[in-house]
Amino acid sequence: QVQLAESGGGLVQPGGSLRLSCAASGTIFGRNVMSWHRQAPGKQREVVASAFSGGVKTYADSVKGRFTISRDYENTVDLQMNRLKPEDSAVYYCNVRDLTGKGYDYWGQGTQVTVSS
């Protein structure tokens, strides 16, 4: 069993920066991807950035160039968010899912990010 805990959310002004962190407890086996997703009120959840166990990183077009995802050997995944916009406001969730057919898909409780003056 894997548990995820997000931290780092808060209120920030447009143009500001925020760093989110997700710590995974338990062992994550095999090829996998750790990702940050977000969901704003009335909108569907969307993937923001992903860090594959093989080293590949991907970003949504809306955040590319502003956000940076990083992952370390302790299975902590961070999301550095720069030049934040009001449309970035959402609950951000950490996710871990396997790429080998084992069927695991873990989610954190989410952390609120609000970008407003």
C-alpha positions in Angstrom: 0.0 0.0 0.0 1.3 3.4 -1.0 0.2 6.7 0.7 0.7 10.1 -0.8 0.9 13.4 1.1 1.0 16.7 -0.6 2.2 20.0 0.8 3.1 23.5 -0.2 -0.2 24.9 -1.4 -1.4 28.3 -0.5 -2.4 31.7 -1.7 -0.1 33.5 -4.0 -0.3 36.7 -6.2 -0.3 36.5 -10.0 3.3 36.2 -11.2 4.4 34.6 -8.0 5.9 31.2 -7.4 5.0 28.2 -5.3 6.5 24.8 -4.8 4.4 21.7 -4.2 5.8 18.5 -2.7 4.4 15.0 -2.6 5.9 12.3 -0.5 5.1 8.7 -1.1 5.2 6.2 1.7 5.6 2.5 0.9 7.4 0.9 -2.0 6.5 1.7 -5.6 7.4 -1.3 -7.8 8.2 -1.4 -11.4 7.9 1.2 -14.1 5.6 4.0 -13.0 4.7 7.6 -13.3 4.3 10.2 -10.6 2.2 13.1 -11.7 0.6 16.3 -10.6 -3.1 16.8 -11.5 -5.4 19.7 -10.8 -9.1 20.3 -10.6 -10.8 23.7 -10.4 -14.4 24.1 -9.4 -16.7 23.1 -12.2 -13.9 21.8 -14.4 -12.5 18.4 -15.1 -9.4 17.1 -13.5 -6.4 17.5 -15.8 -2.8 16.3 -15.7 -0.3 19.1 -15.2 3.0 17.4 -15.2 4.4 13.9 -15.1 7.7 12.3 -14.2 8.2 8.8 -15.5 10.4 6.3 -13.7 12.5 6.1 -16.8 13.3 9.8 -16.6 10.9 11.3 -19.1 9.0 14.4 -18.0 5.9 15.8 -19.7 3.9 18.9 -19.2 0.5 20.3 -20.1 0.7 23.0 -22.8 -0.8 25.5 -20.3 2.1 25.2 -17.9 5.0 24.3 -20.1 7.8 26.8 -19.5 6.4 27.9 -16.2 6.2 24.6 -14.2 9.0 22.1 -13.5 8.5 18.7 -12.1 11.3 16.9 -10.2 11.5 13.4 -8.6 14.1 12.0 -6.3 15.2 8.5 -5.1 12.9 8.7 -2.1 9.9 8.9 -4.5 9.2 12.5 -3.6 7.9 14.5 -6.5 7.9 18.3 -6.5 6.3 20.8 -8.7 7.9 24.2 -9.0 5.4 26.7 -10.2 6.5 30.0 -11.5 4.8 33.0 -13.1 1.5 31.8 -11.7 -1.8 32.9 -13.3 -5.3 33.0 -11.8 -6.3 30.2 -14.1 -3.7 28.0 -12.2 -6.0 28.1 -9.2 -7.1 24.6 -8.4 -6.7 21.7 -6.0 -3.5 20.0 -6.9 -3.3 16.2 -6.5 -0.3 13.9 -6.5 -0.8 10.6 -8.3 1.2 7.4 -8.8 0.2 4.8 -11.3 2.0 1.8 -12.7 3.0 1.3 -16.3 3.4 -2.5 -16.1 -0.2 -3.6 -15.8 -0.1 -4.2 -12.0 -3.1 -1.9 -11.7 -2.2 0.4 -8.9 -3.3 4.0 -8.9 -2.7 6.1 -5.8 -3.9 9.6 -5.1 -3.1 12.1 -2.4 -5.7 14.2 -0.6 -4.9 17.4 -2.6 -3.6 20.8 -1.7 -5.3 24.0 -2.6 -3.5 26.6 -4.8 -5.1 30.0 -5.1 -3.6 32.6 -7.4 -5.3 36.0 -6.7 -4.5 39.6 -5.9 
